[in-house]
Amino acid sequence: MEHAPIKDEITFDDFAKIDIRVGLIVEVSEVAKSDKLMKLTVDFGDHQRSILAGIKQERENPKEIEGKQALFVVNLPERKMAGEVSQGMLFDIGYEDKLQPCLACPENEMPNGARAG
């Protein structure tokens, strides 16, 4: 694998603005108007969110991630895609490097909504 260059440096203050939390993926469903997106219903402990993720073509069975915890960015502005609203972003590893993607997830089970950083 050829390694990508490291992105431009950011400040610690910029990094501190990113709210990364553990969430439980309770449901993975189709997005009718998209051949790439799947809709994740994610439990963050005190609330649930709908998060769209471009995993439909990455995974043989996108529903295999149901019931798993993963890391999500939760303080991005809502974004409408393919007629659905996404309320955050899933962290996964590998896609940008053309590898089989895997979830960025906690080593041990954590309370839903636990913060990373």
N, C-alpha and C positions, 0 to 999 in steps of 0.2 A: 504494500500500500504506500502510495506517495502521500506524505504528510502535507497538509494545508498550512500556509503561513499563519502565524498567530495574528489575530485581529488587533486593531489599534488599541493602545492602552486606555483604560478608563480610570477614573478616580475611585477611591473607596466610597466617597459620598454618592457617586453614581451607582455603584454596586449596591449600596445600602438601600437605595430606592426600590430595588427589585424584591417583590414579596413572593417568595417561593414556599409552597406548602405541600404537605403530604395529603393526598386525597385517595379515596377508595373508588375505583371504577365500578359502579353498580350496574351499568347497562351500556352496551355498545349497539347502536342502531344505524340503519342506512340513512343517508342523505339523498333523497330522490333525485335532486338536480345535479349530482356530482358523481364523477367516476373516480374521485380520489378521496373525498372526505367521508368520515364516519362521525356520528354524533355520540359523544361520551356523556353519560350522566354521572357526575362525580360528587361523592359525599365528602364534605369538608368538616364534618362534626356538627357544626351549628347551622349549616345550610347546604343545599345542593346547587350545582351549577351545570349548565350545558356547555361543553367545550368541544369544538370541532377540531379534528385531527386528520391530517392527510395520510392515513394508514391503510386505506382500502387496497391499494396496489402493492404496498410494502409487505403485507402479511397474507399468507395463504388463507388464514382464518382470523380476521380482525376481532371476532368475538372472544378469542382465546385470552384476551386481557381482562375480561370481566372478572370481578372478584379480586383483582390485584391492586395493591397500593402503588402509586407513582408520584413523581414530583411535578408540580404545575406552577406556572407563573399566574398569579391571581389578580394582579393590579394593572393589567393592560386594559385599555378601553375596549368596550364591547365592539365586535366587528361582525358585520353581516356578510355571509358568504353563502352562495347557492340557496338563497331564500331562508337561511337559518341564522341565528345569532350565536356567536361564540363568546363566552365569558371568561376567557383565559387561554393558556397555551400549555400543552403537554410537553414535557421534556422527554425526548427519546435520543438514543445514541446510535450512530452508525449511518443514518440516511445520507447525511451530507458527504460522507466518505464512500458512498456506494457499497456499504456493508449491510448485512442483514440487521435491521434495526432491533434494538431492545429497549425496554423501558429504563429510565433512570429512576431507581426505587430505593427505599430504605433497606438497610441490611437486615434489620429486625422489624417486626410489626410495630408501628407507631400510632399514636392517637391521630385520627383524621383531623386535619387542620394544623398539625404541628408545623412550626416554621423551620426552614432551612436557613443557614447562614452563619 
